[in-house]
């Protein structure tokens, strides 16, 4: 890597790092392949994470309904599809479901940037239009 990339490169790199930590991660794209992002599963719960558009937290840990709305605002329409390279990839197998319906992190989508993660207190401090806020993630 040369320290540069676009959405597909950033998603692939992010997914690689997540996979090294034991988090299931897949690169997703729209039908026209005009944009790519990540789909992750944490504790069996699915989320869309956009490492390109997440310069603010608007596209962080979003459910499918929010993801599709955000994409539509940029002229990108559903359906959204996983990208894979090999015929025997797990994404190609029947019964794989890519649902993302959890809104536990919705509060963070109003933020601009994460300032601090206090793992001991399980609190994320972030900046938003309304000032600095804290989000307690408890037992997620």
N, CA, C and O atoms as a DFTB+ gen file, in Angstrom:
560 C
 N C O
     1  1       0.844      -1.181       0.000
     2  2       0.000       0.000       0.000
     3  2       0.884       1.236       0.000
     4  3       1.980       1.250       0.560
     5  1       0.375       2.259      -0.638
     6  2       1.088       3.526      -0.702
     7  2       0.452       4.576       0.203
     8  3       0.762       5.761       0.088
     9  1      -0.432       4.152       1.100
    10  2      -1.092       5.112       1.975
    11  2      -2.232       5.841       1.297
    12  3      -2.696       6.870       1.790
    13  1      -2.692       5.311       0.161
    14  2      -3.786       5.932      -0.580
    15  2      -4.801       4.859      -0.921
    16  3      -4.469       3.676      -1.000
    17  1      -6.043       5.282      -1.124
    18  2      -7.053       4.324      -1.537
    19  2      -8.414       4.964      -1.634
    20  3      -8.643       6.073      -1.150
    21  1      -9.314       4.239      -2.274
    22  2     -10.703       4.673      -2.363
    23  2     -11.548       3.684      -1.571
    24  3     -11.013       2.815      -0.883
    25  1     -12.837       3.814      -1.665
    26  2     -13.755       3.053      -0.814
    27  2     -13.480       1.549      -0.809
    28  3     -13.467       0.935       0.258
    29  1     -13.263       0.951      -1.964
    30  2     -13.010      -0.489      -2.019
    31  2     -11.723      -0.872      -1.310
    32  3     -11.665      -1.895      -0.628
    33  1     -10.685      -0.046      -1.472
    34  2      -9.411      -0.302      -0.797
    35  2      -9.542      -0.154       0.712
    36  3      -9.040      -0.984       1.470
    37  1     -10.221       0.909       1.146
    38  2     -10.391       1.141       2.583
    39  2     -11.214       0.032       3.223
    40  3     -10.891      -0.429       4.317
    41  1     -12.276      -0.398       2.546
    42  2     -13.107      -1.486       3.081
    43  2     -12.310      -2.778       3.181
    44  3     -12.388      -3.487       4.183
    45  1     -11.546      -3.078       2.145
    46  2     -10.750      -4.308       2.155
    47  2      -9.720      -4.282       3.281
    48  3      -9.535      -5.283       3.973
    49  1      -9.057      -3.157       3.469
    50  2      -8.066      -3.039       4.538
    51  2      -8.727      -3.142       5.909
    52  3      -8.228      -3.839       6.791
    53  1      -9.846      -2.450       6.087
    54  2     -10.592      -2.496       7.354
    55  2     -11.032      -3.928       7.652
    56  3     -10.899      -4.408       8.778
    57  1     -11.559      -4.605       6.628
    58  2     -11.997      -5.993       6.804
    59  2     -10.826      -6.896       7.173
    60  3     -10.964      -7.772       8.027
    61  1      -9.684      -6.693       6.543
    62  2      -8.503      -7.490       6.866
    63  2      -8.157      -7.340       8.345
    64  3      -7.906      -8.331       9.031
    65  1      -8.143      -6.103       8.833
    66  2      -7.819      -5.864      10.244
    67  2      -8.858      -6.497      11.162
    68  3      -8.507      -7.085      12.184
    69  1     -10.141      -6.379      10.801
    70  2     -11.191      -6.995      11.617
    71  2     -11.052      -8.512      11.647
    72  3     -11.195      -9.132      12.701
    73  1     -10.775      -9.104      10.495
    74  2     -10.618     -10.559      10.428
    75  2      -9.453     -11.021      11.297
    76  3      -9.516     -12.101      11.883
    77  1      -8.388     -10.219      11.389
    78  2      -7.257     -10.564      12.251
    79  2      -7.658     -10.567      13.720
    80  3      -7.027     -11.234      14.541
    81  1      -8.707      -9.821      14.047
    82  2      -9.216      -9.749      15.432
    83  2     -10.343     -10.742      15.676
    84  3     -10.902     -10.783      16.772
    85  1     -10.684     -11.544      14.671
    86  2     -11.735     -12.537      14.835
    87  2     -13.138     -12.029      14.574
    88  3     -14.110     -12.681      14.955
    89  1     -13.264     -10.870      13.927
    90  2     -14.582     -10.309      13.602
    91  2     -14.905     -10.659      12.156
    92  3     -14.095     -10.403      11.264
    93  1     -16.087     -11.246      11.908
    94  2     -16.516     -11.541      10.542
    95  2     -16.764     -10.231       9.813
    96  3     -17.495      -9.374      10.308
    97  1     -16.156     -10.069       8.634
    98  2     -16.297      -8.833       7.874
    99  2     -16.301      -9.138       6.383
   100  3     -15.559     -10.002       5.916
   101  1     -17.138      -8.425       5.644
   102  2     -17.281      -8.615       4.207
   103  2     -17.335      -7.254       3.535
   104  3     -17.848      -6.295       4.110
   105  1     -16.805      -7.166       2.312
   106  2     -16.930      -5.943       1.528
   107  2     -18.268      -5.992       0.806
   108  3     -18.597      -6.993       0.169
   109  1     -19.033      -4.925       0.903
   110  2     -20.312      -4.809       0.206
   111  2     -20.220      -3.689      -0.817
   112  3     -19.395      -2.786      -0.678
   113  1     -21.058      -3.742      -1.837
   114  2     -21.127      -2.665      -2.823
   115  2     -22.539      -2.582      -3.367
   116  3     -23.335      -3.507      -3.208
   117  1     -22.845      -1.455      -4.015
   118  2     -24.151      -1.319      -4.654
   119  2     -24.096      -2.019      -6.007
   120  3     -23.029      -2.451      -6.445
   121  1     -25.253      -2.130      -6.671
   122  2     -25.307      -2.853      -7.946
   123  2     -24.389      -2.266      -9.008
   124  3     -23.800      -3.004      -9.797
   125  1     -24.263      -0.944      -9.032
   126  2     -23.421      -0.309     -10.033
   127  2     -21.949      -0.279      -9.658
   128  3     -21.123       0.231     -10.415
   129  1     -21.622      -0.819      -8.505
   130  2     -20.265      -0.837      -7.957
   131  2     -19.666       0.570      -7.975
   132  3     -18.507       0.760      -8.343
   133  1     -20.482       1.558      -7.570
   134  2     -19.991       2.927      -7.476
   135  2     -19.474       3.247      -6.082
   136  3     -18.794       4.254      -5.884
   137  1     -19.794       2.395      -5.117
   138  2     -19.317       2.614      -3.753
   139  2     -19.227       1.275      -3.028
   140  3     -20.017       0.366      -3.283
   141  1     -18.263       1.162      -2.130
   142  2     -18.075      -0.066      -1.345
   143  2     -17.938       0.293       0.128
   144  3     -17.489       1.384       0.476
   145  1     -18.333      -0.645       0.988
   146  2     -18.251      -0.467       2.439
   147  2     -18.176      -1.840       3.076
   148  3     -18.120      -2.850       2.374
   149  1     -18.173      -1.888       4.389
   150  2     -18.034      -3.159       5.105
   151  2     -19.337      -3.574       5.768
   152  3     -20.125      -2.739       6.213
   153  1     -19.544      -4.874       5.823
   154  2     -20.615      -5.472       6.613
   155  2     -19.902      -6.319       7.650
   156  3     -19.111      -7.196       7.301
   157  1     -20.176      -6.064       8.926
   158  2     -19.507      -6.807       9.993
   159  2     -20.536      -7.485      10.882
   160  3     -21.668      -7.019      11.017
   161  1     -20.124      -8.589      11.483
   162  2     -20.960      -9.277      12.469
   163  2     -20.193      -9.317      13.775
   164  3     -19.089      -9.855      13.849
   165  1     -20.799      -8.736      14.808
   166  2     -20.208      -8.714      16.139
   167  2     -21.196      -9.382      17.080
   168  3     -22.330      -8.926      17.223
   169  1     -20.771     -10.451      17.716
   170  2     -21.647     -11.227      18.600
   171  2     -22.940     -11.634      17.897
   172  3     -24.013     -11.617      18.499
   173  1     -22.830     -11.999      16.616
   174  2     -23.979     -12.459      15.855
   175  2     -24.893     -11.361      15.345
   176  3     -25.920     -11.655      14.734
   177  1     -24.544     -10.096      15.581
   178  2     -25.371      -8.969      15.148
   179  2     -24.670      -8.275      13.987
   180  3     -23.482      -7.965      14.071
   181  1     -25.412      -8.029      12.892
   182  2     -24.832      -7.427      11.699
   183  2     -24.938      -5.915      11.673
   184  3     -25.919      -5.340      12.144
   185  1     -23.902      -5.269      11.109
   186  2     -23.855      -3.814      10.957
   187  2     -23.176      -3.463       9.641
   188  3     -22.316      -4.197       9.156
   189  1     -23.573      -2.333       9.073
   190  2     -22.862      -1.757       7.940
   191  2     -21.933      -0.685       8.496
   192  3     -22.355       0.145       9.301
   193  1     -20.670      -0.696       8.071
   194  2     -19.695       0.301       8.506
   195  2     -19.020       0.849       7.253
   196  3     -18.449       0.094       6.466
   197  1     -19.087       2.147       7.076
   198  2     -18.502       2.775       5.901
   199  2     -17.246       3.531       6.313
   200  3     -17.331       4.601       6.914
   201  1     -16.096       2.983       5.994
   202  2     -14.836       3.609       6.395
   203  2     -14.508       4.830       5.551
   204  3     -13.656       5.631       5.934
   205  1     -15.167       4.987       4.411
   206  2     -14.944       6.157       3.567
   207  2     -15.812       7.317       4.028
   208  3     -15.319       8.425       4.236
   209  1     -17.105       7.062       4.187
   210  2     -18.038       8.131       4.544
   211  2     -18.077       8.383       6.042
   212  3     -18.822       9.253       6.492
   213  1     -17.305       7.657       6.819
   214  2     -17.356       7.810       8.266
   215  2     -16.310       8.798       8.756
   216  3     -15.724       8.619       9.824
   217  1     -16.077       9.856       7.957
   218  2     -15.254      10.929       8.496
   219  2     -16.039      11.582       9.630
   220  3     -15.464      12.146      10.561
   221  1     -17.368      11.491       9.532
   222  2     -18.232      11.743      10.683
   223  2     -18.769      10.375      11.078
   224  3     -18.436       9.382      10.431
   225  1     -19.571      10.295      12.095
   226  2     -20.076       8.996      12.553
   227  2     -21.424       8.632      11.935
   228  3     -22.062       7.679      12.383
   229  1     -21.875       9.376      10.907
   230  2     -23.195       9.139      10.314
   231  2     -23.364       7.735       9.753
   232  3     -24.475       7.204       9.763
   233  1     -22.310       7.130       9.272
   234  2     -22.402       5.809       8.654
   235  2     -21.699       4.742       9.473
   236  3     -21.170       3.776       8.923
   237  1     -21.691       4.917      10.796
   238  2     -21.015       3.985      11.696
   239  2     -22.025       3.039      12.317
   240  3     -22.985       3.485      12.945
   241  1     -21.820       1.727      12.149
   242  2     -22.657       0.696      12.773
   243  2     -24.138       0.904      12.450
   244  3     -24.968       0.952      13.358
   245  1     -24.470       1.026      11.178
   246  2     -25.848       1.304      10.781
   247  2     -26.609       0.039      10.419
   248  3     -26.026      -0.915       9.905
   249  1     -27.924       0.030      10.690
   250  2     -28.758      -1.067      10.203
   251  2     -29.019      -0.881       8.704
   252  3     -28.761       0.194       8.161
   253  1     -29.521      -1.905       8.045
   254  2     -29.753      -1.866       6.599
   255  2     -30.653      -0.711       6.183
   256  3     -30.381      -0.057       5.176
   257  1     -31.720      -0.442       6.934
   258  2     -32.661       0.618       6.552
   259  2     -31.976       1.981       6.516
   260  3     -32.228       2.768       5.604
   261  1     -31.126       2.271       7.480
   262  2     -30.396       3.543       7.509
   263  2     -29.361       3.567       6.394
   264  3     -29.181       4.593       5.736
   265  1     -28.678       2.447       6.176
   266  2     -27.652       2.364       5.130
   267  2     -28.255       2.648       3.764
   268  3     -27.700       3.429       2.992
   269  1     -29.391       2.019       3.458
   270  2     -30.022       2.215       2.157
   271  2     -30.482       3.660       1.980
   272  3     -30.382       4.206       0.882
   273  1     -30.988       4.290       3.050
   274  2     -31.407       5.696       2.992
   275  2     -30.198       6.591       2.724
   276  3     -30.267       7.481       1.876
   277  1     -29.097       6.367       3.433
   278  2     -27.888       7.171       3.235
   279  2     -27.347       7.017       1.815
   280  3     -26.914       7.996       1.207
   281  1     -27.369       5.803       1.289
   282  2     -26.905       5.574      -0.081
   283  2     -27.809       6.277      -1.081
   284  3     -27.325       6.892      -2.031
   285  1     -29.131       6.191      -0.873
   286  2     -30.090       6.820      -1.785
   287  2     -29.870       8.330      -1.856
   288  3     -30.026       8.932      -2.919
   289  1     -29.509       8.938      -0.733
   290  2     -29.238      10.377      -0.717
   291  2     -28.047      10.737      -1.602
   292  3     -27.903      11.891      -2.007
   293  1     -27.201       9.767      -1.902
   294  2     -26.045       9.980      -2.770
   295  2     -26.280       9.387      -4.163
   296  3     -25.339       9.251      -4.945
   297  1     -27.526       9.035      -4.472
   298  2     -27.863       8.519      -5.788
   299  2     -27.518       7.064      -6.008
   300  3     -27.511       6.601      -7.149
   301  1     -27.230       6.329      -4.943
   302  2     -26.888       4.908      -5.046
   303  2     -28.081       4.117      -4.533
   304  3     -28.537       4.326      -3.409
   305  1     -28.580       3.213      -5.358
   306  2     -29.791       2.494      -4.985
   307  2     -29.512       1.044      -4.626
   308  3     -28.534       0.445      -5.072
   309  1     -30.403       0.503      -3.807
   310  2     -30.349      -0.902      -3.402
   311  2     -30.777      -1.740      -4.601
   312  3     -31.320      -1.160      -5.541
   313  1     -30.583      -3.039      -4.647
   314  2     -30.089      -3.841      -3.541
   315  2     -28.581      -3.712      -3.376
   316  3     -27.855      -3.346      -4.300
   317  1     -28.147      -4.022      -2.175
   318  2     -26.725      -4.016      -1.888
   319  2     -26.236      -5.456      -1.899
   320  3     -26.945      -6.361      -1.460
   321  1     -25.048      -5.663      -2.390
   322  2     -24.542      -7.016      -2.614
   323  2     -23.173      -7.216      -1.994
   324  3     -22.351      -6.299      -1.981
   325  1     -22.921      -8.425      -1.473
   326  2     -21.566      -8.723      -1.007
   327  2     -20.637      -8.914      -2.196
   328  3     -21.054      -9.422      -3.236
   329  1     -19.406      -8.516      -2.050
   330  2     -18.397      -8.737      -3.084
   331  2     -17.522      -9.898      -2.630
   332  3     -17.081      -9.936      -1.481
   333  1     -17.275     -10.828      -3.514
   334  2     -16.422     -11.959      -3.175
   335  2     -15.644     -12.372      -4.408
   336  3     -16.019     -12.029      -5.529
   337  1     -14.570     -13.103      -4.206
   338  2     -13.666     -13.432      -5.301
   339  2     -13.683     -14.895      -5.703
   340  3     -13.346     -15.219      -6.842
   341  1     -14.062     -15.777      -4.808
   342  2     -13.937     -17.200      -5.088
   343  2     -15.300     -17.875      -5.051
   344  3     -16.152     -17.526      -4.233
   345  1     -15.503     -18.845      -5.942
   346  2     -16.783     -19.550      -6.012
   347  2     -17.119     -20.275      -4.721
   348  3     -18.293     -20.458      -4.402
   349  1     -16.106     -20.689      -3.978
   350  2     -16.380     -21.431      -2.751
   351  2     -16.409     -20.515      -1.521
   352  3     -16.401     -20.994      -0.387
   353  1     -16.443     -19.194      -1.753
   354  2     -16.503     -18.259      -0.623
   355  2     -17.783     -18.493       0.168
   356  3     -18.806     -18.851      -0.416
   357  1     -17.749     -18.298       1.490
   358  2     -18.936     -18.552       2.308
   359  2     -20.136     -17.714       1.889
   360  3     -21.275     -18.093       2.162
   361  1     -19.900     -16.586       1.233
   362  2     -21.014     -15.737       0.810
   363  2     -21.838     -16.390      -0.284
   364  3     -22.992     -16.021      -0.500
   365  1     -21.251     -17.358      -0.974
   366  2     -21.918     -18.022      -2.087
   367  2     -22.816     -19.164      -1.632
   368  3     -23.572     -19.712      -2.435
   369  1     -22.746     -19.521      -0.384
   370  2     -23.488     -20.671       0.114
   371  2     -24.915     -20.276       0.488
   372  3     -25.135     -19.194       1.033
   373  1     -25.887     -21.146       0.198
   374  2     -27.272     -20.830       0.554
   375  2     -27.442     -20.714       2.067
   376  3     -26.735     -21.364       2.837
   377  1     -28.370     -19.893       2.469
   378  2     -28.682     -19.762       3.887
   379  2     -27.911     -18.670       4.600
   380  3     -28.181     -18.396       5.769
   381  1     -26.938     -18.025       3.915
   382  2     -26.210     -16.921       4.540
   383  2     -27.110     -15.688       4.482
   384  3     -27.541     -15.275       3.406
   385  1     -27.388     -15.109       5.643
   386  2     -28.274     -13.945       5.718
   387  2     -27.464     -12.741       6.168
   388  3     -26.722     -12.814       7.147
   389  1     -27.607     -11.641       5.456
   390  2     -26.910     -10.410       5.802
   391  2     -27.913      -9.390       6.314
   392  3     -28.227      -8.418       5.627
   393  1     -28.412      -9.614       7.520
   394  2     -29.361      -8.663       8.091
   395  2     -28.618      -7.720       9.017
   396  3     -27.635      -8.096       9.657
   397  1     -29.097      -6.503       9.078
   398  2     -28.532      -5.501       9.984
   399  2     -29.704      -4.677      10.496
   400  3     -30.149      -3.742       9.830
   401  1     -30.198      -5.020      11.665
   402  2     -31.393      -4.375      12.203
   403  2     -31.193      -3.775      13.587
   404  3     -32.157      -3.323      14.205
   405  1     -29.976      -3.764      14.079
   406  2     -29.701      -3.304      15.437
   407  2     -29.454      -1.799      15.457
   408  3     -28.653      -1.288      14.675
   409  1     -30.137      -1.096      16.344
   410  2     -29.982       0.350      16.458
   411  2     -29.318       0.776      17.756
   412  3     -29.440       1.935      18.151
   413  1     -28.619      -0.128      18.429
   414  2     -28.003       0.229      19.712
   415  2     -26.975       1.349      19.582
   416  3     -26.718       2.054      20.557
   417  1     -26.386       1.529      18.414
   418  2     -25.366       2.554      18.223
   419  2     -25.910       3.791      17.509
   420  3     -25.131       4.630      17.057
   421  1     -27.236       3.914      17.402
   422  2     -27.850       5.031      16.679
   423  2     -27.408       6.384      17.220
   424  3     -27.197       7.320      16.449
   425  1     -27.268       6.494      18.528
   426  2     -26.860       7.770      19.131
   427  2     -25.529       8.262      18.557
   428  3     -25.345       9.464      18.367
   429  1     -24.615       7.357      18.286
   430  2     -23.302       7.743      17.767
   431  2     -23.375       8.332      16.367
   432  3     -22.487       9.090      15.977
   433  1     -24.407       8.004      15.605
   434  2     -24.508       8.509      14.241
   435  2     -24.747      10.012      14.198
   436  3     -24.653      10.614      13.128
   437  1     -25.053      10.632      15.331
   438  2     -25.186      12.087      15.388
   439  2     -23.856      12.755      15.711
   440  3     -23.786      13.979      15.820
   441  1     -22.816      11.968      15.862
   442  2     -21.514      12.507      16.226
   443  2     -20.650      12.810      15.025
   444  3     -20.941      12.404      13.900
   445  1     -19.580      13.535      15.293
   446  2     -18.627      13.876      14.243
   447  2     -17.395      13.002      14.303
   448  3     -16.926      12.500      13.282
   449  1     -16.873      12.824      15.504
   450  2     -15.621      12.088      15.623
   451  2     -15.506      11.498      17.026
   452  3     -15.935      12.113      18.003
   453  1     -14.934      10.319      17.118
   454  2     -14.691       9.702      18.425
   455  2     -13.433      10.337      19.015
   456  3     -12.379      10.363      18.379
   457  1     -13.559      10.844      20.227
   458  2     -12.444      11.493      20.911
   459  2     -11.686      10.534      21.815
   460  3     -10.467      10.630      21.952
   461  1     -12.422       9.597      22.439
   462  2     -11.788       8.698      23.396
   463  2     -12.666       7.464      23.601
   464  3     -13.892       7.546      23.535
   465  1     -12.033       6.335      23.847
   466  2     -12.743       5.119      24.233
   467  2     -12.174       4.684      25.575
   468  3     -11.009       4.299      25.673
   469  1     -13.003       4.748      26.600
   470  2     -12.606       4.332      27.943
   471  2     -13.100       2.901      28.139
   472  3     -14.262       2.684      28.482
   473  1     -12.226       1.937      27.923
   474  2     -12.614       0.525      27.985
   475  2     -12.957       0.088      29.404
   476  3     -13.774      -0.814      29.596
   477  1     -12.349       0.711      30.384
   478  2     -12.635       0.359      31.774
   479  2     -14.064       0.752      32.152
   480  3     -14.794      -0.039      32.750
   481  1     -14.454       1.964      31.804
   482  2     -15.814       2.446      32.090
   483  2     -16.813       2.033      31.007
   484  3     -18.023       2.164      31.194
   485  1     -16.304       1.531      29.864
   486  2     -17.119       1.174      28.698
   487  2     -17.902       2.387      28.205
   488  3     -19.125       2.351      28.068
   489  1     -17.155       3.463      27.940
   490  2     -17.748       4.726      27.498
   491  2     -16.958       5.257      26.304
   492  3     -15.727       5.279      26.316
   493  1     -17.690       5.683      25.274
   494  2     -17.091       6.340      24.117
   495  2     -17.398       7.829      24.241
   496  3     -18.558       8.214      24.388
   497  1     -16.369       8.660      24.181
   498  2     -16.551      10.110      24.189
   499  2     -16.436      10.583      22.749
   500  3     -15.474      10.254      22.055
   501  1     -17.423      11.357      22.301
   502  2     -17.419      11.820      20.919
   503  2     -17.877      13.267      20.846
   504  3     -18.565      13.765      21.737
   505  1     -17.484      13.929      19.771
   506  2     -17.879      15.313      19.538
   507  2     -19.065      15.314      18.586
   508  3     -19.129      14.509      17.658
   509  1     -19.996      16.220      18.822
   510  2     -21.177      16.329      17.975
   511  2     -21.532      17.801      17.813
   512  3     -20.896      18.679      18.395
   513  1     -22.553      18.048      17.016
   514  2     -23.035      19.416      16.820
   515  2     -23.445      20.049      18.147
   516  3     -23.343      21.264      18.319
   517  1     -23.904      19.230      19.072
   518  2     -24.347      19.711      20.385
   519  2     -23.228      19.708      21.421
   520  3     -23.494      19.908      22.607
   521  1     -22.001      19.488      21.009
   522  2     -20.876      19.470      21.935
   523  2     -20.385      18.062      22.208
   524  3     -20.823      17.106      21.568
   525  1     -19.484      17.941      23.152
   526  2     -18.890      16.649      23.508
   527  2     -19.901      15.835      24.313
   528  3     -20.516      16.338      25.254
   529  1     -20.061      14.563      23.926
   530  2     -21.014      13.671      24.590
   531  2     -20.339      12.349      24.918
   532  3     -19.274      12.025      24.393
   533  1     -20.989      11.594      25.800
   534  2     -20.521      10.250      26.136
   535  2     -21.592       9.235      25.775
   536  3     -22.787       9.479      25.940
   537  1     -21.138       8.090      25.278
   538  2     -22.027       6.981      24.934
   539  2     -21.549       5.760      25.711
   540  3     -20.437       5.277      25.497
   541  1     -22.394       5.263      26.615
   542  2     -22.053       4.072      27.403
   543  2     -22.466       2.838      26.615
   544  3     -23.639       2.667      26.284
   545  1     -21.497       1.978      26.317
   546  2     -21.814       0.792      25.532
   547  2     -21.978      -0.452      26.384
   548  3     -22.232      -1.529      25.845
   549  1     -21.843      -0.339      27.680
   550  2     -22.164      -1.422      28.607
   551  2     -21.687      -2.786      28.193
   552  3     -20.490      -2.997      27.998
   553  1     -22.612      -3.720      28.056
   554  2     -22.279      -5.118      27.781
   555  2     -22.405      -5.500      26.315
   556  3     -22.621      -6.674      26.016
   557  1     -22.278      -4.558      25.393
   558  2     -22.401      -4.890      23.968
   559  2     -21.388      -5.934      23.596
   560  3     -21.326      -6.351      22.440
